[in-house]
Amino acid sequence: MRYVPLDTPKPISKIGLGTWQFGSREWGYGPDYEQRAAQIVRRALDLGVTLFDTAEIYGFGRSERILGAALGDDRAKVVVASKIFPVLPLAPVVQQRAVASAARLGVAGIDLYQVHQPNPVVADTTTMRGMRTLQDVGLVGEVGVSNYGLRRWRFAEAALGRRVLSNQVRYSMVDRGPEKDLIPYAEQAGRIVIAYSPLGQGFLSGRYDARNPPAGAVRRANPYFLPENLERGTELIATLREVADAHDATPSQIALAYLLRHPNVVAIPGASGVEQVERNAAAAEIDLADDEHAALVTAAHAFRPVTGLAAVPKLIRARTRK
Ligand SMILES: NC(=O)c1ccc[n+]([C@@H]2O[C@H](COP(=O)([O-])OP(=O)(O)OC[C@H]3O[C@@H](n4cnc5c(N)ncnc54)[C@H](OP(=O)(O)O)[C@@H]3O)[C@@H](O)[C@H]2O)c1
């Protein structure tokens, strides 16, 4: 495992573990998954993963509970990251919700407490006042945000009066927006971009095609899994496979290695089984050559999915077919 080259109280692994899947029926993993989830956490720990990401909204608290129980006594050794879902993130609400999350996780302090998304009405001034108090009393280590643009991330830092260590955003070979300004800022200021959906929710694994789309409500709502987009992704997957073959690796591992080239980026793939967490952790060790990276950039550029409004009627049709 490799770790972020930054001064943090505990090392932060370049590959973390995302746990939205835990306790969330909408991923469609069935009743056995809770037991597998615990095995995934234990295996991740063995492999040197130190960043475990959850949120109060995942499974309405179930993800936090499953993660906390699976970590057991190792909770204090790793970076436990959770998020407040900011319906009304006024300072006292932030404080009360952090206490509830810590209780579900079974931790004395949340190492990284993130605002899940920007609230369009409530300013970060009050939210960050709550965060500052939580840091002062030791219930929160580092503060993070999620789905923030650069301007608002920096505003949040000014409001906190301290670093907002990380911004967790969608970042993968099919969603490269953060490369424009968030990653350059993180590198210049000593911050971290946490890449969520780093495998495009499994799109980049190459496991799925138009005849074999994934199950579950989450991915039925994801336009990348429309038959048309799976078809359009063929070239990109072929390039991933080609690079993967040269490294004795899988397309998913190469998709992760592409992100991890940036020193201040960590990825938090979710996993449906123990073998995936093993492969994902191993991806931290893959060094892509410049020509391989260039080929991946070209292939990613050439992928033009149908998204936004144009995808909506197709998604509705795909949904009603199930
Ligand atoms: N802050 C936010 O707003 C936000 C939003 C979304 C997610 N997140 C966080 O980010 C985490 C990851 O994002 P995500 O779960 O949306 O997407 P992801 O990590 O891109 O995709 C996860 C899925 O990809 C498949 N997969 C994982 N490893 C694989 C491997 N080695 N080979 C083949 N397939 C593999 C698995 O599904 P199958 O095996 O079923 O194909 C797994 O459930 C979440 O768990 C959550 O913690 C945060």
The ligand as a Gaussian input file, in Angstrom:
#p B3LYP/6-31G(d) Opt

LIG

0 1
 N      -19.646000      11.905000      -1.548000
 C      -20.538000      11.457000      -2.389000
 O      -21.461000      12.163000      -2.804000
 C      -20.408000      10.015000      -2.844000
 C      -21.170000       9.560000      -3.929000
 C      -20.998000       8.242000      -4.337000
 C      -20.102000       7.397000      -3.672000
 N      -19.390000       7.876000      -2.603000
 C      -18.433000       7.022000      -1.883000
 O      -17.514000       6.456000      -2.801000
 C      -17.523000       5.028000      -2.693000
 C      -17.240000       4.419000      -4.036000
 O      -18.121000       4.887000      -5.050000
 P      -19.220000       3.950000      -5.737000
 O      -19.486000       2.804000      -4.859000
 O      -20.329000       4.848000      -6.159000
 O      -18.509000       3.485000      -7.094000
 P      -17.211000       2.633000      -7.452000
 O      -16.321000       2.520000      -6.301000
 O      -16.701000       3.218000      -8.715000
 O      -17.840000       1.216000      -7.818000
 C      -18.020000       0.225000      -6.851000
 C      -18.516000      -1.051000      -7.516000
 O      -17.595000      -1.445000      -8.558000
 C      -17.452000      -2.867000      -8.567000
 N      -16.030000      -3.159000      -8.274000
 C      -15.288000      -2.729000      -7.206000
 N      -14.031000      -3.190000      -7.270000
 C      -13.957000      -3.929000      -8.401000
 C      -12.919000      -4.672000      -9.010000
 N      -11.683000      -4.726000      -8.490000
 N      -13.188000      -5.330000     -10.179000
 C      -14.423000      -5.275000     -10.735000
 N      -15.449000      -4.579000     -10.201000
 C      -15.219000      -3.905000      -9.045000
 C      -18.385000      -3.404000      -7.484000
 O      -19.653000      -3.661000      -8.066000
 P      -20.065000      -5.080000      -8.808000
 O      -19.107000      -6.130000      -8.366000
 O      -21.468000      -5.314000      -8.356000
 O      -19.996000      -4.748000     -10.268000
 C      -18.518000      -2.210000      -6.541000
 O      -19.698000      -2.213000      -5.785000
 C      -18.898000       4.708000      -2.078000
 O      -18.922000       3.440000      -1.459000
 C      -19.058000       5.854000      -1.122000
 O      -18.329000       5.591000       0.061000
 C      -19.526000       9.177000      -2.198000

